[in-house]
Amino acid sequence: MVLAAVLAGCAYGPSRVTGQVRPAIEDYTTVTILTEMPEGAEQIAVVKVKVPFKGGFSLQEQIDLAVEELQRKAAKVGANAVVIDSASTDLDLISTGPETSTFNRVGLVQGVAVWVD
């Protein structure tokens, strides 16, 4: 819980609606994480999350945060499951001033928010 609270403000990423949005699900923790698309699933949105790597937290803790954020995004569009289709690391260019920039390592997790009967 503390990790999620510390890093929650750091997770970000777009969602792209691709189907019919349903009423939001209040308890995002009920959104199931899947690795394969179930038969008959109704696709609602593509959800992506980026989590900047922070010192003092393990890679697994940061991945867990990204997955939790996927659940939140899926719940907002009324999905009861997320099919994770990719997880990786990347570098983001961060502006640190008017003429300077730096690279920051981020974790990327993408999935498809779906409704499964």
N, C-alpha and C positions, 0 to 999 in steps of 0.2 A: 504494500500500500504506500509506504513512504517513497519507494522508488518511483512509482507511478505519479505520485504527487510532485516529486522533484522534476521529473522529465516530461510530464504531461504538457507543459507549455512549450516544449521543444519539438514535439512531433507535429508535422504538417504535411500537406499533400492534397492534390486535387481529387475530386470525385466526378465521374462523368455518367450521367443518367443514360441508360441504353434501353430501358423498358418502362413498364408502368410502376410508378412509385406507389407504395402502400402507406398506410398510417404508420407513423414512427413507433418503434418498440421502445418502451420506457426503460427496461432493464437490459442494457447492452450486453451484460454477461451471459444472457440466454442465447445470444447469437453463436451458433455452432461453427467451428473452424473445420474445414474439409480440405482434402488434397486432391480430390477428384470430383468432377461434376456429376451429381446424382441424376439418374434418369427422371425426366419429367420436371426438372428444376426450371423455374421461371427467372430469367436473368433480369435484374433491376438496374444495376450500375457497375461500373468499373471503379474500384477504389484503390488509391495509392497513398502510401505514407512514407515520409522521409524522417529519419531520426538522426540528428547529429550525434556523433560519438562523443561522449563525455568521459573525462578521466574519473577513475574511481568506480565505474560501473562495468560489469562484464559484458561481453558481446551478447551472451544469452539474455541478460537482463534488458538490454536495449532492443533485442529482437522481440522479446516478450511484450515490451511496451508498444512496439510497432504493431504487433498482432492485436493487442488490446485496442489500439486506435482504429484499426480496421473494423473491429467489432462495433465501435462507437459509430463510425461512418455508415456501416451497413444498417445499423439500427435506425439511424436518422431517415433512411429511405425506405424503411419497412421490411428489410431483408431479415430472414431468420437464420441465414447461414452465409458464410464467406468461403469461397473456394480459392485458396491461395495458389497463384500460378507462377509467382517468381519472388525470390528474395536474393538480394545482392548488396554489395557495397559500391560506393561511387565517390567521386570528389565533386563538391559544389564550390563554385567560385563565389567568394564572399567579399563584398566591398568593405574595406576598412577605413576608407577616407576618400576624399575627392579624387586622388590620383593613385591610390594604392588598393590592391586586392590581395586576398590570400585564398588558399584552398582549404576546405574543411571536409573531412571524411564523414560520409553519411551512410546509414543503412537504408535500403529501399525495399519495401514490401508491397506487392501488388496482388489484388485478388478481384474476384467477381462476386458482388453481392447478389444473392439469389433468394427466392422464396421456394421452400420445399414443403409440399403437403404431407 
